[in-house]
Amino acid sequence: MVIRFIRVISVFFVLYFVSAWVLHIIVENAPDALPLFFVGLLVLLVIVVGFLINHYRRRQ
């Protein structure tokens, strides 16, 4: 249980740092693409939260 939780947190941090790196590249090339990036990040967060809720609901 704890190992799985640590794995989920580590995957979340990897996604966070990759998205921050992509954001840095996007801002250098096209500053107008910033809202699109945040929409994509929000969609990714909703998918991760939905997956976690579904996963823990199935286990109980």
C-alpha positions as protocol buffer text, in pm:
chain_id: "A"
residue {
  index: 1
  type: MET
  ca { x: 0 y: 0 z: 0 }
}
residue {
  index: 2
  type: VAL
  ca { x: 270 y: 247 z: 102 }
}
residue {
  index: 3
  type: ILE
  ca { x: 493 y: 140 z: -188 }
}
residue {
  index: 4
  type: ARG
  ca { x: 208 y: 192 z: -435 }
}
residue {
  index: 5
  type: PHE
  ca { x: 139 y: 537 z: -286 }
}
residue {
  index: 6
  type: ILE
  ca { x: 507 y: 633 z: -319 }
}
residue {
  index: 7
  type: ARG
  ca { x: 503 y: 509 z: -679 }
}
residue {
  index: 8
  type: VAL
  ca { x: 197 y: 723 z: -760 }
}
residue {
  index: 9
  type: ILE
  ca { x: 360 y: 1030 z: -602 }
}
residue {
  index: 10
  type: SER
  ca { x: 684 y: 971 z: -794 }
}
residue {
  index: 11
  type: VAL
  ca { x: 495 y: 936 z: -1124 }
}
residue {
  index: 12
  type: PHE
  ca { x: 308 y: 1258 z: -1043 }
}
residue {
  index: 13
  type: PHE
  ca { x: 635 y: 1444 z: -978 }
}
residue {
  index: 14
  type: VAL
  ca { x: 788 y: 1310 z: -1300 }
}
residue {
  index: 15
  type: LEU
  ca { x: 484 y: 1434 z: -1492 }
}
residue {
  index: 16
  type: TYR
  ca { x: 509 y: 1768 z: -1310 }
}
residue {
  index: 17
  type: PHE
  ca { x: 875 y: 1822 z: -1397 }
}
residue {
  index: 18
  type: VAL
  ca { x: 828 y: 1710 z: -1758 }
}
residue {
  index: 19
  type: SER
  ca { x: 535 y: 1949 z: -1794 }
}
residue {
  index: 20
  type: ALA
  ca { x: 740 y: 2231 z: -1639 }
}
residue {
  index: 21
  type: TRP
  ca { x: 1017 y: 2163 z: -1892 }
}
residue {
  index: 22
  type: VAL
  ca { x: 764 y: 2162 z: -2178 }
}
residue {
  index: 23
  type: LEU
  ca { x: 618 y: 2486 z: -2041 }
}
residue {
  index: 24
  type: HIS
  ca { x: 965 y: 2643 z: -2047 }
}
residue {
  index: 25
  type: ILE
  ca { x: 1008 y: 2544 z: -2414 }
}
residue {
  index: 26
  type: ILE
  ca { x: 657 y: 2668 z: -2504 }
}
residue {
  index: 27
  type: VAL
  ca { x: 712 y: 3007 z: -2338 }
}
residue {
  index: 28
  type: GLU
  ca { x: 1041 y: 3053 z: -2523 }
}
residue {
  index: 29
  type: ASN
  ca { x: 882 y: 2976 z: -2861 }
}
residue {
  index: 30
  type: ALA
  ca { x: 521 y: 3097 z: -2836 }
}
residue {
  index: 31
  type: PRO
  ca { x: 404 y: 3296 z: -2532 }
}
residue {
  index: 32
  type: ASP
  ca { x: 43 y: 3281 z: -2657 }
}
residue {
  index: 33
  type: ALA
  ca { x: 30 y: 2904 z: -2597 }
}
residue {
  index: 34
  type: LEU
  ca { x: 28 y: 2944 z: -2217 }
}
residue {
  index: 35
  type: PRO
  ca { x: -352 y: 2899 z: -2161 }
}
residue {
  index: 36
  type: LEU
  ca { x: -347 y: 2589 z: -2382 }
}
residue {
  index: 37
  type: PHE
  ca { x: -75 y: 2441 z: -2162 }
}
residue {
  index: 38
  type: PHE
  ca { x: -274 y: 2503 z: -1845 }
}
residue {
  index: 39
  type: VAL
  ca { x: -584 y: 2346 z: -2001 }
}
residue {
  index: 40
  type: GLY
  ca { x: -378 y: 2037 z: -2086 }
}
residue {
  index: 41
  type: LEU
  ca { x: -233 y: 2025 z: -1734 }
}
residue {
  index: 42
  type: LEU
  ca { x: -583 y: 2052 z: -1584 }
}
residue {
  index: 43
  type: VAL
  ca { x: -709 y: 1768 z: -1807 }
}
residue {
  index: 44
  type: LEU
  ca { x: -411 y: 1555 z: -1702 }
}
residue {
  index: 45
  type: LEU
  ca { x: -481 y: 1626 z: -1334 }
}
residue {
  index: 46
  type: VAL
  ca { x: -849 y: 1534 z: -1375 }
}
residue {
  index: 47
  type: ILE
  ca { x: -752 y: 1206 z: -1546 }
}
residue {
  index: 48
  type: VAL
  ca { x: -506 y: 1116 z: -1268 }
}
residue {
  index: 49
  type: VAL
  ca { x: -755 y: 1199 z: -991 }
}
residue {
  index: 50
  type: GLY
  ca { x: -1031 y: 1004 z: -1164 }
}
residue {
  index: 51
  type: PHE
  ca { x: -802 y: 705 z: -1206 }
}
residue {
  index: 52
  type: LEU
  ca { x: -704 y: 713 z: -838 }
}
residue {
  index: 53
  type: ILE
  ca { x: -1065 y: 745 z: -718 }
}
residue {
  index: 54
  type: ASN
  ca { x: -1175 y: 460 z: -944 }
}
residue {
  index: 55
  type: HIS
  ca { x: -880 y: 246 z: -832 }
}
residue {
  index: 56
  type: TYR
  ca { x: -943 y: 289 z: -460 }
}
residue {
  index: 57
  type: ARG
  ca { x: -1320 y: 250 z: -497 }
}
residue {
  index: 58
  type: ARG
  ca { x: -1264 y: -84 z: -675 }
}
residue {
  index: 59
  type: ARG
  ca { x: -1040 y: -212 z: -393 }
}
residue {
  index: 60
  type: GLN
  ca { x: -1297 y: -158 z: -118 }
}
